[in-house]
Amino acid sequence: MINTGRIQQALTPTARKILFGKTADACVDAELHYATQVDCAHLLMLAECGIVDGARVACLLNEIEKLRWSDFEPLYGHSAPRGLFLLYEDYLIEKLGARTGGILQTARSRNDLNATILRLRLRLPYQRLLDEALRAQAVLLRRAQRFADVVMPAYTHYQAAVPVTYGHYLAGVAQALGRDIEDLFSAGSGLQVCPLGAGAVGGTSLPINAAKTAALLGFESSAANSIDAVASRDLVLRLLSAQAILGVTLSRLAGDLILWSTAEFGFLAFPDQLVGSSSMMPQKRNPFLLEHVQGRSTVALGAFVSAAAAMHAKPFTNSIAVGTEAVSHIWKAFESITEAAVLARLVLAGAKPEREAMLRRAQDGYTNATELANRLMQQNGVSFRTAHLKVGSIIREALERGGEPLQRAVARSNGDGQMVSVEGLEPATIADAGIYGGGPGPTSHESCLKTLRAEWSRNRERKRLQARQWRNADESLSAAVRQFIEQQI
């Protein structure tokens, strides 16, 4: 059906090909399952409110169910000169006649329909990303526990700084990842609000029950303002923002692991399953999965910029630039950041810390210097700045002597009037003593892990309940449709 009354000719073929492709097959695969889900809920509500005839609704629901059972096979191979939904509606009108097939758009527009379909489509990739982020955090927490005694230097400006442990480092990343997960939950709160009922932009005068439709589709509430419901896609921006921040965390982790796996560091070893070879250089073992983490973790940031730019300064009403062009970037972003989380988890689970190399660098890097300055301050009553200057001089002299151990250098300098104990100045002892300020000491470390485990358990349950809510709504809607059809036919 081309003639809409106001417009009597189809869209020019060139434009149609750009916007809809040669056929509607890709759109059918991506959207029609969700569109028919919305239709079923909408039709049940219309019948319950007495707005349309129940018998006709039953016939329409029955035909929609047939289409769903056939995986929409009758619609494949067709062009969609006015978009997927109208192709689908035309099919129903052809099968059932205009009086029945034309009911679908009662009290509804493509504007609120598209906004609702978007939220339904986002549920699966959103849940998968939460799954993978939580799985990555679980690996971090387990490894942080396992390697709590593996002493290594913490780094600032790529220089060995103070003694910590590999487990302490992993717990730090786990804590940052936990905030990223919280951001995802916060951004995803918009998935619980149903835009259906907003119509084109001004709601409707027909006595619909938007809360009923929202409940049938598994939403917690319906939109309170019709303009906001069809104009806003800030849900997409918030999800992309949360993804981009998660990507930053993953990329920083990947950067450290790549560096620490080099021969120059030798801190980490990866099994064969997590490295690649060179097509030319037989000695190579490349941790290339981490480079994919770095690359894929940037996609969400680019998508956010593109989406925000597409939305910027557009009228606050339904807009193709906002609702279609800007939204198009989120699917690749979800895929890429989820894959980055999976790859990071695999590498973390397989990475083996080289204890001796890590400890040796902590010793050779004079990471015990700050603790020595603390002792000078406490045992000689001098200011920390004075102690800092003294220790700096000791280390400079030690380096001039070929890099002698700090304890030996202190023994030489103890005759200048400022005596200090060097007992327990080993990096491992210092790391164990770091129980204040969230340091790597055992009590501090275990307290951090205990808090993170509790947060992880709460978030896992939160995600499980959300998934169950949506799954139960799908099942209940299908049952309600079947029951309605049986009662009417």
C-alpha positions in Angstrom: 0.0 0.0 0.0 1.7 3.2 -1.2 -1.3 5.7 -1.1 -1.5 7.1 2.4 -4.1 9.7 1.5 -1.7 12.7 1.8 1.2 11.0 0.0 0.4 9.1 -3.1 3.8 7.9 -4.4 6.5 5.7 -2.9 9.9 7.1 -1.7 12.4 7.4 -4.5 14.3 4.1 -5.0 17.8 5.6 -4.3 16.7 7.0 -1.0 14.8 3.9 -0.1 17.9 1.8 -0.8 20.0 4.0 1.5 17.5 4.0 4.4 15.9 0.5 4.2 18.2 -1.5 1.9 17.0 -3.6 -1.0 14.7 -5.6 1.3 13.5 -5.3 4.9 15.2 -8.5 6.0 17.8 -6.9 8.3 15.1 -4.8 10.0 12.9 -7.9 10.4 15.7 -9.7 12.1 16.6 -6.8 14.4 13.3 -5.3 15.4 10.1 -7.2 14.4 10.2 -9.6 17.3 10.1 -6.7 19.7 7.6 -4.8 17.6 5.1 -7.7 17.8 5.8 -8.0 21.5 4.7 -4.4 21.9 1.7 -4.9 19.6 0.5 -7.8 21.7 0.6 -5.8 24.9 -0.9 -2.8 23.3 -3.8 -4.8 21.8 -4.6 -6.5 25.1 -4.7 -3.1 26.8 -7.0 -1.6 24.1 -9.4 -4.5 24.4 -9.4 -4.3 28.2 -10.1 -0.6 28.1 -13.0 -1.2 25.7 -11.4 1.0 23.0 -11.5 -1.7 20.3 -13.6 -4.8 19.7 -12.2 -7.9 21.5 -13.1 -10.3 18.7 -11.1 -8.3 16.2 -8.2 -8.0 18.6 -8.2 -11.8 19.0 -8.1 -12.3 15.2 -5.2 -9.8 15.0 -3.3 -11.4 17.9 -3.8 -14.8 16.3 -2.3 -13.6 13.0 0.6 -11.9 14.8 1.3 -15.2 16.7 1.3 -17.1 13.4 3.9 -14.6 12.1 6.0 -15.0 15.2 5.9 -18.8 15.0 7.0 -18.7 11.4 9.9 -16.3 12.3 8.2 -13.7 10.1 9.0 -15.8 6.9 6.1 -14.1 4.9 7.8 -10.7 5.3 11.3 -11.7 4.1 12.4 -10.5 0.6 10.0 -7.5 0.5 11.0 -3.9 0.2 9.8 -1.4 2.9 9.2 1.9 1.1 7.8 3.5 4.2 9.7 1.5 6.8 9.4 -1.9 8.5 6.4 -1.3 10.6 4.1 -0.2 7.8 5.3 -3.2 5.7 4.2 -5.4 8.6 0.9 -3.5 9.1 0.1 -3.7 5.4 0.6 -7.5 5.5 -1.9 -7.7 8.4 -4.4 -5.5 6.5 -4.0 -7.7 3.4 -4.7 -10.8 5.5 -7.5 -9.6 7.8 -8.9 -6.5 6.1 -8.6 -2.9 7.0 -11.2 -3.0 9.9 -9.1 -5.6 11.8 -5.6 -5.2 10.4 -5.8 -1.4 10.7 -6.3 -1.5 14.5 -2.7 -1.5 15.5 -2.0 2.2 15.4 -5.0 3.0 17.6 -3.8 5.4 20.3 -0.2 4.9 19.1 2.5 6.3 16.7 5.7 5.0 15.3 7.3 7.5 17.6 6.4 5.9 20.9 6.6 2.5 19.3 10.2 3.0 18.2 11.2 4.4 21.6 9.7 1.3 23.3 11.3 -1.1 20.9 14.7 0.5 21.6 14.3 -0.3 25.3 13.3 -3.8 24.6 16.2 -4.4 22.2 18.7 -3.0 24.7 17.8 -5.4 27.4 19.7 -8.4 26.1 23.0 -6.6 25.3 22.7 -4.7 28.6 22.3 -7.9 30.6 25.2 -9.6 28.7 27.5 -6.7 29.5 26.6 -6.7 33.1 27.2 -10.5 33.1 30.6 -10.2 31.7 31.6 -7.2 33.8 30.6 -9.1 37.0 32.5 -12.2 35.7 35.6 -10.1 35.2 35.3 -8.7 38.6 34.9 -12.1 40.1 38.2 -13.2 38.5 39.9 -10.1 39.8 38.7 -10.8 43.4 39.7 -14.5 43.3 43.2 -13.7 42.0 43.5 -10.8 44.4 43.0 -13.3 47.2 45.3 -15.9 45.8 48.2 -13.5 45.1 47.9 -11.4 48.2 51.5 -12.3 49.2 53.2 -11.7 45.8 55.3 -8.7 46.5 55.9 -6.2 43.7 56.6 -2.5 43.3 53.8 -0.1 42.7 54.7 2.3 40.0 54.4 6.0 39.6 55.6 7.7 36.4 56.7 4.2 35.3 59.2 4.2 38.1 59.3 1.7 41.0 57.7 3.5 44.0 56.7 1.5 47.1 56.2 -2.2 47.9 52.7 -3.6 47.4 51.4 -6.9 46.2 50.0 -8.2 43.0 46.9 -9.1 44.8 46.6 -5.5 46.1 46.9 -4.2 42.5 44.2 -6.6 41.3 41.9 -5.5 44.2 42.4 -1.9 43.2 41.3 -2.7 39.6 38.3 -4.7 41.0 37.2 -1.7 43.0 37.3 0.6 40.0 35.4 -2.0 38.0 32.8 -2.2 40.8 32.1 1.5 40.3 31.8 1.0 36.6 29.3 -1.7 37.2 27.3 0.6 39.5 27.4 3.2 36.7 25.9 0.6 34.3 23.1 -0.1 36.8 22.4 3.6 37.2 22.5 4.2 33.4 20.2 1.2 32.9 17.5 2.6 35.2 15.9 4.2 32.1 15.2 0.7 30.7 12.5 0.4 33.3 10.4 3.3 31.9 8.0 2.6 29.1 7.3 5.4 26.5 4.3 3.6 25.0 1.2 5.8 25.1 3.0 9.0 24.3 1.8 8.8 20.7 3.4 11.0 18.2 4.3 13.6 20.8 1.1 14.7 22.6 -0.3 11.6 24.1 -3.9 10.7 23.2 -7.5 11.5 24.1 -8.5 7.9 24.0 -8.8 6.4 27.5 -5.8 4.1 27.4 -4.1 2.5 30.4 -0.4 3.1 29.8 0.6 1.5 33.1 -1.1 -1.7 32.0 0.9 -1.9 28.8 4.1 -1.1 30.7 3.5 -3.9 33.1 2.7 -6.4 30.4 6.1 -5.6 28.8 8.0 -5.8 32.1 8.6 -2.1 32.7 8.3 -0.7 36.2 6.4 2.5 35.1 5.1 4.4 32.1 6.4 7.7 30.9 5.1 10.8 32.8 5.5 13.2 29.9 4.7 12.5 26.3 7.2 15.0 24.8 10.1 13.6 26.9 9.0 10.0 26.1 9.5 10.5 22.3 12.2 13.2 22.3 14.7 11.8 24.7 17.4 9.2 24.0 19.6 10.2 26.9 19.3 6.6 28.0 21.6 5.8 25.0 24.0 8.6 26.1 24.1 7.4 29.7 24.7 3.8 28.6 27.5 4.8 26.2 29.0 7.0 28.9 29.1 4.1 31.4 30.5 1.8 28.7 33.2 4.4 27.8 34.3 4.7 31.5 34.4 0.9 31.8 36.5 0.9 28.6 39.0 3.3 30.3 39.4 0.9 33.2 39.9 -2.1 31.0 42.4 -0.3 28.7 44.5 0.9 31.7 44.5 -2.7 33.1 45.5 -4.0 29.6 48.3 -1.5 29.4 49.8 -2.6 32.7 49.6 -6.3 31.8 51.2 -5.8 28.4 54.1 -3.9 30.0 54.6 -6.4 32.8 54.7 -9.3 30.4 57.6 -7.9 28.4 61.1 -9.4 28.9 62.3 -6.1 30.3 59.9 -6.6 33.2 59.2 -10.3 33.2 56.5 -10.0 35.9 53.8 -12.0 34.1 53.7 -15.2 32.0 50.7 -16.2 29.8 49.9 -19.8 28.7 50.1 -20.6 25.0 46.3 -20.3 24.7 46.5 -16.6 25.4 49.3 -15.5 23.2 50.1 -15.4 19.5 53.2 -16.0 17.4 54.8 -14.0 14.7 54.5 -14.9 11.0 58.2 -14.1 10.6 59.9 -14.1 14.0 59.8 -17.5 15.6 60.8 -16.4 19.1 57.7 -14.2 19.6 54.9 -14.7 22.1 52.7 -11.8 21.7 50.0 -10.9 24.3 47.8 -9.7 21.5 44.5 -10.3 23.2 45.3 -7.3 25.4 45.7 -5.1 22.4 42.2 -6.1 21.3 41.0 -5.1 24.8 42.6 -1.7 24.3 41.2 -1.3 20.8 37.6 -2.5 21.5 37.4 -0.5 24.7 37.6 2.7 22.7 34.5 2.0 20.6 32.0 3.2 23.2 33.9 6.5 23.6 33.7 7.1 19.9 30.0 6.1 19.9 29.2 8.5 22.7 30.8 11.4 20.9 29.0 10.5 17.6 25.6 10.0 19.4 26.0 13.2 21.4 26.9 15.1 18.3 23.9 13.7 16.4 21.6 14.8 19.3 23.2 18.2 20.0 21.0 21.2 19.3 18.2 19.1 17.8 14.6 20.2 18.6 13.2 18.6 21.8 10.6 16.4 20.1 10.7 13.3 18.0 13.7 13.5 15.7 15.2 11.1 13.2 18.7 12.5 14.0 18.2 11.6 17.7 16.0 8.5 17.6 17.6 6.8 14.6 21.0 8.1 13.6 22.3 8.8 17.1 21.0 5.5 18.5 22.6 3.4 15.7 26.0 3.7 17.3 25.1 1.8 20.5 24.9 -1.7 19.1 28.5 -1.9 18.0 29.6 -0.2 21.3 27.8 -2.9 23.4 29.3 -5.6 21.3 32.8 -4.2 21.5 32.9 -3.4 25.2 31.4 -6.7 26.1 34.1 -8.5 24.1 36.8 -6.4 25.7 35.5 -7.5 29.2 35.5 -11.2 28.1 39.1 -10.9 26.7 40.4 -9.1 29.8 38.8 -11.8 32.0 40.5 -14.6 30.1 43.9 -13.0 30.3 43.5 -12.2 34.0 42.5 -15.8 34.7 45.5 -17.2 32.9 48.2 -14.7 33.9 50.9 -16.2 36.2 52.9 -13.7 38.3 56.6 -14.3 38.4 57.2 -13.9 42.1 61.0 -13.7 42.1 61.1 -11.2 39.3 58.6 -9.0 41.0 60.3 -9.2 44.4 63.7 -8.6 42.9 62.5 -5.4 41.2 61.0 -4.2 44.4 64.4 -4.6 46.1 66.5 -3.2 43.3 64.2 -0.3 42.8 64.8 1.0 46.4 61.0 0.8 47.1 61.9 0.7 50.8 63.2 4.3 50.7 59.9 5.9 51.9 59.8 3.5 54.9 63.4 4.4 55.7 62.4 8.1 55.7 59.5 7.3 58.0 61.9 5.6 60.5 64.4 8.4 60.4 61.6 10.8 61.2 60.2 8.7 64.1 63.6 7.6 65.6 65.5 10.9 65.3 62.7 13.4 65.8 63.4 15.2 62.5 60.8 16.4 60.0 59.8 14.1 57.2 61.2 16.6 54.7 64.6 16.4 56.4 64.4 12.6 56.5 63.4 12.6 52.8 66.5 14.6 51.9 68.8 12.3 54.0 67.4 9.1 52.4 67.7 10.7 48.9 71.4 11.3 49.6 72.0 7.8 50.9 70.4 6.3 47.7 72.4 8.6 45.4 75.6 7.3 47.1 74.4 3.7 46.9 73.9 4.1 43.2 77.3 5.6 42.7 78.7 2.5 44.4 77.1 0.3 41.8 73.6 0.0 43.3 74.4 -1.5 46.8 71.4 -2.5 48.9 69.8 0.2 51.0 70.4 -1.6 54.2 74.2 -1.6 53.6 74.2 2.0 52.5 72.4 2.9 55.7 74.9 1.0 57.8 77.7 3.2 56.3 75.8 6.4 57.0 74.7 5.6 60.6 77.9 7.2 62.0 76.8 10.7 61.1 74.7 11.3 64.2 71.4 10.0 62.9 71.0 6.3 63.7 68.2 4.3 62.2 67.2 0.6 62.4 67.3 -1.4 59.2 65.6 -4.4 60.7 62.5 -5.4 58.7 63.3 -3.0 55.8 62.6 -5.8 53.3 59.9 -5.0 50.7 57.7 -7.9 51.9 57.8 -6.7 55.5 57.0 -3.2 54.5 54.0 -4.3 52.4 52.7 -6.3 55.3 52.9 -3.2 57.5 50.9 -1.1 55.1 47.6 -1.6 56.9 46.5 2.1 57.0 45.1 4.2 54.2 43.9 1.1 52.2 47.4 -0.3 51.9 48.5 -3.8 51.0 48.8 -5.1 54.5 46.8 -8.3 55.2 44.1 -6.8 57.4 43.6 -3.9 55.1 43.6 -6.1 52.0 41.1 -8.6 53.4 38.8 -5.8 54.6 38.8 -4.4 51.0 38.1 -7.8 49.5 35.3 -8.5 52.0 33.6 -5.3 51.0 34.0 -5.9 47.3 32.7 -9.5 47.6 29.6 -8.2 49.4 29.0 -5.6 46.7 29.6 -8.2 44.0 27.0 -10.5 45.5 24.5 -7.7 45.8 25.0 -6.7 42.2 24.8 -10.3 40.9 21.4 -10.7 42.7 20.3 -7.3 41.4 21.1 -8.3 37.9 19.4 -11.7 38.4 16.2 -10.2 39.7 16.1 -7.7 36.8 16.6 -10.5 34.2 13.9 -12.6 35.9 11.5 -9.6 35.9 11.9 -9.2 32.1 11.8 -13.0 31.5 8.7 -13.4 33.6 7.0 -10.5 31.7 7.7 -12.2 28.4 6.2 -15.4 29.6 3.2 -13.8 31.2 2.5 -11.7 28.0 2.6 -14.9 25.9 0.2 -16.6 28.2 -2.1 -13.7 28.3 -2.3 -13.5 24.5 -3.0 -17.2 24.3 -5.7 -17.0 26.9 -7.3 -14.0 25.3 -7.4 -15.7 21.9 -9.0 -18.8 23.4 -11.7 -16.8 25.1 -12.6 -14.8 22.1 -12.5 -17.4 19.3 
